[in-house]
Amino acid sequence: MRIAPSVTVTNEQRPILESWARGRSTPVRLMQRAKIVLLAADGQENKDIAAQIGTTPLLVGRWRKRFVKLGLPGIVQDAPGRGRKPVARDAVATKIIEWTTQRRPENATHWSTRTLAAALGTSDSMVRRVWQANGLKPHLSRTFKLSNDPRFVEKLVDVVGLYLNPPEHALVLSCDEKSQIQALDRTQPGLPIKPGRCGTMTHDYKRNGTTTLFAALELAEGKLIGTCMKRHRHQEWIKFLKLVDAQTPAELDLHLIADNYFTHKTPEVQRWLKRHPRFHMHFIPTSSSWLNMVERWFREITDKRIRRQSFTGIEQLIDVIMDYIAKHNQNPKTFVWTAKVEDIMAKVARARAVLNNVQTN
């Protein structure tokens, strides 16, 4: 006669099992297993437990043994199957991954589930499952560009050093222009968001002029100095530098991080900087806008305040931008740079190796 193993539930295990047994946010099968263990711990036999729960004594005995042997993980995880491994399915999955990553269809730039399924003689649902399991998304792509700046490492070390170890008695400001911001007025009012439908706006619009936003993000506290101007020549850049000079404590040095736009380096700008020695310019490498922190703030104001709004004129657009800056400065939040130079260089080296391999093949 078989004797079922006795079940002992510890003080730490009991509240967890009782929570699972209540089943408020627990899968049904886990709720059932927790009840089996609790009833077995109370000394009830398998046939009595099976009658209460509405299952079979064989199933009760299985989960009783799993708990005695493995504890809580034993009833959470299902036992691995003992059937034959799906060799044919695995072969198809391997081929799906190979074709997705290494081949292109004849008349398209990327595969769809149906075109790849037709090419391989399988089902589109199989292709979809394999893509999901391996994180493959052929319909998506991202832009990138590796910098060819001969002073890339030198500039990278300089800028990241300012982010991670800012100098004492100085302010570090990430500066840039967001040019050609359009005051677009939609031709019809958009429909509001509602359950089951996102908000809408017309695809066509009327252009009501453009403006350029000059911004400097102070990285210690996250405050922003900003203004809008019609153009972005060196004259406007010098006006912006004067604004930064007026809105920062005079006793502090200013370290400005900027891109390599020509207007930042003209002879007129160089002469102005010589007359204001507390300004120190630090230029990011070419094609490395990701290194300029103010770009993240530009993305925020675009997503949250500009892209979905209609503007009847350029004055309204400027008012919205300046209002957003004012509200940001009431509760400023800075961006924290965490990437080290070594990590960035390793990532760039990997990308360059892959790019060189693609170009040679």
C-alpha positions in Angstrom: 0.0 0.0 0.0 1.4 3.4 -1.0 1.7 6.0 1.7 1.6 9.7 0.6 4.5 11.8 1.8 3.6 14.1 4.7 3.6 17.8 3.9 5.1 20.4 6.2 4.5 24.1 5.5 6.8 26.6 7.2 5.7 29.9 8.6 7.3 31.7 5.7 5.6 29.5 3.1 2.0 29.5 4.6 1.1 33.2 3.9 2.3 32.8 0.3 0.3 29.7 -0.2 -2.8 31.2 1.3 -2.5 34.2 -0.9 -2.2 32.0 -4.0 -5.1 29.9 -2.8 -7.4 32.9 -2.6 -6.9 33.3 -6.4 -7.6 37.0 -6.7 -4.7 37.5 -9.1 -3.4 34.0 -9.4 -3.6 31.6 -12.3 -6.2 28.9 -11.8 -3.7 26.0 -11.9 -1.5 27.7 -9.2 -4.5 28.4 -7.0 -5.4 24.7 -7.2 -1.9 23.6 -6.4 -1.7 25.9 -3.4 -5.0 24.5 -2.0 -3.7 21.0 -2.5 -0.6 21.7 -0.5 -2.5 23.5 2.3 -5.0 20.7 2.7 -2.2 18.1 2.6 -0.4 20.0 5.3 -3.6 19.8 7.4 -3.2 15.9 7.2 -6.0 15.2 4.7 -5.7 12.3 2.3 -5.4 12.6 -1.4 -8.9 11.2 -2.2 -10.5 13.7 0.3 -8.5 16.6 -1.2 -9.5 15.6 -4.7 -13.1 15.5 -3.8 -13.0 19.0 -2.3 -11.2 20.6 -5.2 -12.8 18.6 -8.0 -9.8 16.8 -9.4 -8.3 13.4 -9.3 -6.2 11.7 -6.5 -3.4 11.1 -9.0 -3.1 14.9 -9.7 -3.2 15.6 -5.9 -0.4 13.1 -5.3 1.7 14.6 -8.0 1.7 18.1 -6.6 2.1 16.8 -3.0 5.3 15.1 -4.1 6.5 18.1 -6.1 6.1 20.4 -3.1 7.8 18.0 -0.7 10.8 17.7 -3.1 11.1 21.3 -4.4 9.1 23.6 -2.1 7.3 26.6 -3.6 9.2 26.6 -6.9 8.0 23.0 -7.4 4.4 24.0 -7.7 5.0 27.3 -9.6 6.8 25.7 -12.5 5.4 22.9 -14.6 7.5 19.8 -15.0 9.4 19.6 -18.4 7.6 17.4 -21.0 8.9 14.0 -21.8 7.7 13.8 -25.4 9.7 13.8 -28.6 11.6 17.0 -29.3 10.1 19.0 -32.3 13.1 18.5 -34.6 11.2 19.6 -37.8 9.8 22.7 -36.1 13.3 23.7 -34.7 14.8 23.3 -38.2 12.1 25.7 -39.7 12.7 28.2 -36.9 16.5 28.1 -37.6 15.8 28.8 -41.3 13.4 31.6 -40.4 16.0 33.4 -38.3 18.7 32.9 -41.0 16.5 34.2 -43.8 15.3 37.2 -41.7 18.7 38.3 -40.7 20.8 37.4 -43.8 18.6 37.6 -46.9 16.2 40.1 -48.5 13.1 39.4 -50.7 13.6 40.1 -54.4 11.0 42.9 -54.6 11.2 44.5 -51.1 13.6 45.8 -48.5 12.4 43.5 -45.7 10.3 40.4 -45.1 6.8 40.3 -43.9 5.4 37.2 -42.1 3.4 36.2 -45.2 6.2 36.7 -47.8 8.7 34.8 -45.6 6.2 32.1 -44.9 5.6 31.7 -48.7 9.3 31.6 -49.4 10.0 28.9 -46.8 6.8 26.9 -47.3 5.5 27.4 -43.7 2.7 29.4 -42.0 2.8 33.0 -41.2 1.9 32.2 -37.6 5.0 30.1 -37.3 7.1 33.1 -38.7 5.4 35.4 -36.2 6.1 33.2 -33.2 9.8 32.8 -34.2 10.2 36.5 -34.6 8.5 37.2 -31.3 10.6 34.6 -29.5 13.9 36.1 -30.9 13.0 39.8 -30.8 13.1 40.2 -34.6 11.2 43.1 -36.0 12.1 43.5 -39.7 9.5 46.2 -40.2 11.4 48.6 -37.9 14.6 50.4 -38.4 16.6 53.0 -36.6 19.0 55.7 -38.0 22.6 55.9 -37.0 25.9 57.3 -38.1 29.4 56.7 -36.8 31.5 59.8 -36.3 34.6 60.2 -38.5 35.9 63.0 -36.4 39.7 62.6 -36.2 39.5 64.0 -32.6 36.6 61.8 -31.6 38.2 60.3 -28.6 39.6 63.6 -27.3 36.2 65.4 -27.6 34.4 62.4 -26.1 36.6 62.3 -23.1 36.3 66.1 -22.6 32.5 66.2 -22.8 31.8 63.0 -20.8 34.3 64.3 -18.2 32.2 67.4 -17.8 29.1 65.3 -17.3 30.6 62.9 -14.8 33.0 65.2 -13.0 31.9 68.8 -13.4 34.5 71.4 -12.3 34.2 73.3 -9.1 33.0 76.9 -9.0 31.6 76.6 -12.5 28.4 75.7 -14.4 28.1 73.2 -17.2 25.5 74.1 -19.8 24.5 71.9 -22.8 23.6 74.3 -25.6 22.1 74.1 -29.1 19.6 75.6 -31.5 16.4 73.9 -32.5 15.9 75.5 -35.9 13.0 75.7 -38.3 10.2 75.1 -35.7 7.1 75.5 -37.8 3.9 77.1 -36.7 1.5 74.7 -38.3 -2.2 75.3 -38.2 -4.4 72.2 -39.0 -7.1 72.7 -41.5 -9.8 71.2 -39.3 -10.1 70.6 -35.5 -8.9 67.2 -34.3 -11.1 64.7 -32.6 -10.4 64.0 -28.9 -9.2 60.7 -27.5 -12.0 58.3 -26.4 -12.2 54.6 -25.3 -11.1 52.5 -28.3 -9.9 55.4 -30.4 -6.8 57.6 -30.2 -6.9 61.3 -30.8 -6.8 62.5 -34.4 -5.6 65.5 -36.3 -5.7 66.3 -40.0 -2.8 65.3 -42.2 -2.8 68.7 -44.0 -1.9 72.1 -42.5 -1.2 75.7 -43.2 2.3 77.1 -42.6 2.4 80.2 -40.5 6.2 80.8 -40.3 9.1 79.4 -38.4 11.3 80.2 -35.4 14.5 79.0 -33.9 14.8 78.1 -30.3 18.2 78.7 -28.6 18.5 76.8 -25.4 21.1 76.1 -22.7 20.4 73.3 -20.2 22.2 73.9 -16.9 23.1 70.3 -15.8 23.5 70.7 -12.1 19.9 71.7 -11.4 18.2 71.2 -14.8 17.1 74.9 -15.3 16.9 76.1 -18.8 17.9 79.4 -20.4 16.0 79.8 -23.7 14.9 82.3 -26.3 13.4 82.3 -29.8 14.8 84.2 -32.8 14.0 84.4 -36.4 17.3 83.2 -37.7 20.3 81.3 -36.4 23.4 83.1 -37.7 26.5 84.0 -35.6 24.7 87.3 -34.7 21.9 85.4 -33.0 24.4 83.0 -31.3 26.2 86.0 -29.8 22.9 87.4 -28.6 22.2 84.1 -26.9 25.6 84.0 -25.3 24.9 87.5 -23.9 21.6 86.1 -22.5 23.4 83.2 -20.8 25.9 85.7 -19.4 23.1 87.8 -17.9 21.2 84.9 -16.4 24.1 83.1 -14.6 26.0 84.1 -11.5 28.9 86.4 -12.6 31.4 84.8 -10.3 31.1 81.3 -11.9 33.0 80.0 -14.9 30.7 78.7 -17.7 31.5 75.5 -19.6 29.3 75.4 -22.7 28.9 72.1 -24.6 27.9 72.7 -28.2 28.0 71.0 -31.7 30.2 71.9 -34.6 27.8 74.2 -36.3 29.8 76.9 -38.2 28.0 79.9 -36.4 29.5 78.7 -33.1 33.0 79.2 -34.4 33.1 82.3 -36.6 35.8 85.0 -36.0 33.1 87.3 -34.5 32.2 84.6 -32.0 35.8 84.0 -31.2 36.4 87.7 -30.5 33.4 87.8 -28.2 34.6 84.8 -26.3 38.0 86.4 -25.8 36.4 89.4 -24.2 34.4 87.1 -21.9 37.0 84.7 -20.5 34.6 83.0 -18.1 33.1 81.2 -21.2 34.8 77.9 -22.1 33.6 76.1 -25.2 33.5 72.3 -25.5 32.6 70.9 -28.9 31.1 67.4 -29.3 32.5 65.2 -32.1 30.9 65.5 -35.5 27.7 63.4 -36.1 27.4 62.8 -32.3 24.3 64.8 -31.4 23.4 62.0 -28.9 26.3 63.4 -26.8 24.6 66.7 -26.3 22.1 66.5 -23.4 19.9 69.4 -24.4 18.8 67.3 -27.4 16.8 65.2 -25.0 15.0 68.3 -23.7 14.3 69.3 -27.3 12.7 65.9 -27.8 10.5 66.4 -24.8 9.2 69.8 -25.8 8.5 68.5 -29.3 6.6 65.5 -28.0 4.7 67.2 -25.2 4.0 70.7 -26.5 4.6 71.3 -30.2 3.9 68.3 -32.5 0.2 67.9 -31.7 -0.8 71.5 -31.4 -2.1 73.9 -34.0 -0.7 77.5 -34.2 -2.4 80.3 -35.9 0.8 82.4 -36.0 4.4 82.5 -35.0 3.7 84.6 -32.0 1.4 81.9 -30.5 4.2 79.3 -31.1 6.8 81.4 -29.3 4.4 82.0 -26.4 3.8 78.3 -26.0 7.6 77.6 -26.1 8.4 80.3 -23.5 5.5 79.1 -21.3 6.9 75.6 -21.4 10.3 76.8 -20.4 8.9 78.9 -17.5 6.9 75.9 -16.2 10.0 73.6 -16.6 12.0 76.0 -14.5 9.5 76.1 -11.7 10.3 72.4 -11.0 13.5 71.7 -12.9 14.7 68.2 -13.5 18.1 67.5 -14.9 19.2 64.6 -17.0 21.8 62.3 -15.5 24.6 61.0 -17.7 25.7 57.5 -16.7 27.7 56.1 -19.7 31.5 55.9 -19.2 34.0 56.6 -21.9 35.2 53.0 -21.9 31.7 51.7 -22.5 31.0 54.1 -25.3 34.3 53.3 -27.0 33.6 49.6 -26.8 30.1 50.1 -28.3 31.6 52.3 -31.1 34.3 49.7 -31.8 31.6 47.0 -32.1 29.5 49.1 -34.5 32.5 50.0 -36.6 33.6 46.3 -36.9 30.1 45.4 -38.0 29.9 48.3 -40.5 33.3 47.4 -42.0 32.2 43.8 -42.3 29.1 44.8 -44.2 31.0 47.1 -46.5 33.6 44.4 -47.4 31.0 41.7 -48.1 
